[in-house]
């Protein structure tokens, strides 16, 4: 019986991984050209990673093994003109990407040390809007998954700043949940150091989007910042968006108690039909995860805005674990929020802003969905019957 349970759990995890790629090749074997008219945009993705550089398969660039130090790189990625909002068009398996049809990494630059990276990313921030968007990926992600997801988010939201991927050493294996949790744990200091590095540039706002297990890593880094008395990075911390948080609810509450009630918009995106988090709960002794917690008011009492996406559609084959990025309506609305700097929005001024969000959601989502937004001040249910 025990063998059957373990086998069943492994199969379920295979279905529930945050990434869907069997192969994790980022670079093509050979250059594949495309007409400029077939390319929508090229994005420069800056990278800080606790992964080892890939030696067995250089196409991966960085693999799932842990490094005790942080490495730095820059990846150029093109997005095809045929791209659909919310999608990541990718080549199948280990086939070379066609830039006219798929996201394609065209070049990788490695930086020798933190100072070289800080100079490069600082220069980009200075010419790209004085803002940085840090993305922290989740469980079962290869290096390629994080690069392409951040590219998609930056492109679809039209983010007015510099994208920075923090890529911790996920094994990119469906059965690697415990390894991944330990890897996230090991990367806390590295993420904290990366955020401090960015804060020393001319950046005016550092926005963070974290997904799944990456939210736990992010909360730990923010908790560490709070312990040192610099929880807002000298006033430069902007939006914090925790999407589908794979965090025990009690642990999250303790993290928020140490961090304190946020001064700027701090959002938790959850969904009661998140199948991946249901499995995480089973692994964790049937303890509820923040990302599918049923008591939004309880979470909001800690000063966060809770957005319940249960009735919005997901685009990940029914797992409902990445709605924030793969639902076209939601990702565009996320972009609407991100384009206005967080410094212009306070949590207490959120009442009027909440109504504006609600109007936008109502018009965009239509009669097929309902989104519930809970803040420490009010609850707003957005549901329309059509126009």
KAFEN-V960887 format. One record per backbone hydrogen bond with DSSP energy under -0.5 kcal/mol. NH is the residue of the N-H (numbers start at 1). CO is the residue of the C=O. Records with the same first field share a line. If there is no record, write none. Layout:
NH = CO + CO
//
This chain:
5 = 1
6 = 2
7 = 3
8 = 4
9 = 5
10 = 6
11 = 7
12 = 8
13 = 9
14 = 10
15 = 11
16 = 12
17 = 13
18 = 139
19 = 140
26 = 59
27 = 59
28 = 105
33 = 31
38 = 35
39 = 36
40 = 79
41 = 79
43 = 77
45 = 43 + 75
46 = 44 + 163
47 = 73
48 = 165
49 = 71
50 = 167
52 = 65
54 = 61
60 = 57
61 = 58
62 = 60
63 = 52
67 = 50
71 = 49
72 = 111
73 = 47
74 = 109
75 = 45
76 = 107
77 = 43 + 75
78 = 104
79 = 41
81 = 38
83 = 80
87 = 84
90 = 88
95 = 92
99 = 97
101 = 98
102 = 98
103 = 89
104 = 78
105 = 26
106 = 76 + 104
107 = 76
109 = 74
111 = 72
117 = 113
118 = 114
119 = 115
120 = 116
121 = 117
122 = 118
123 = 119
124 = 120
125 = 121
126 = 122
127 = 123
128 = 124 + 125
130 = 125
132 = 205
133 = 162
134 = 132 + 207
135 = 133 + 164
136 = 209
137 = 135 + 166
146 = 142
147 = 143
148 = 144
149 = 145
150 = 146
151 = 147
152 = 148
153 = 149
154 = 150
155 = 151
156 = 152
157 = 153
158 = 154
159 = 154
161 = 159
162 = 131
163 = 44 + 161
164 = 133
165 = 46
166 = 135 + 164
167 = 48 + 165
168 = 166
170 = 168
176 = 173
180 = 176
181 = 177
182 = 178
183 = 179
184 = 180
185 = 181
186 = 182
187 = 183 + 184
188 = 185
191 = 187
192 = 188
193 = 189
194 = 190
195 = 191
196 = 192
197 = 193
198 = 194
199 = 195
200 = 196 + 197
201 = 198
203 = 198
204 = 130
205 = 130
206 = 236
207 = 132 + 205
208 = 239
209 = 134
210 = 241
211 = 136
212 = 243
214 = 211
215 = 212
216 = 212 + 213
217 = 213
218 = 214
219 = 215
220 = 216
221 = 217
222 = 218
223 = 219
224 = 220
225 = 221
226 = 222
227 = 223
228 = 224
229 = 226
230 = 225
233 = 230
236 = 232 + 233
237 = 232
238 = 206
240 = 265
241 = 208
242 = 240 + 267
243 = 210 + 241
244 = 242 + 269
246 = 212
247 = 245
249 = 288
252 = 248
253 = 249
254 = 250
255 = 251
256 = 252
257 = 253
258 = 254
259 = 255
260 = 256
265 = 345
267 = 240
268 = 305
269 = 242 + 267
270 = 268 + 307
271 = 291
274 = 271
275 = 273 + 319
276 = 319
278 = 274
279 = 275
280 = 276
281 = 277
282 = 278
283 = 279
284 = 280
285 = 282
286 = 281
287 = 281
290 = 247
291 = 245
292 = 289
293 = 290
296 = 294
299 = 295
300 = 296
301 = 297
302 = 299
303 = 300
304 = 299
305 = 266
306 = 304 + 374
307 = 268 + 305
308 = 306 + 372
309 = 270 + 307
311 = 370
312 = 309
319 = 316
325 = 322
326 = 322
327 = 323
328 = 326
331 = 327
332 = 328
333 = 329
334 = 330
335 = 331
336 = 332
337 = 333
338 = 334
339 = 335
340 = 337
341 = 339
344 = 341
345 = 342
347 = 263
350 = 347
351 = 348
352 = 349
353 = 349
354 = 350
355 = 351
356 = 352
357 = 353
358 = 354
359 = 355
360 = 356
361 = 357
362 = 358
363 = 359
364 = 360
365 = 361
366 = 362
368 = 365
369 = 366
371 = 382
372 = 308
373 = 371 + 380
374 = 306 + 372
375 = 378
380 = 373
382 = 371 + 380
383 = 381
384 = 366
//
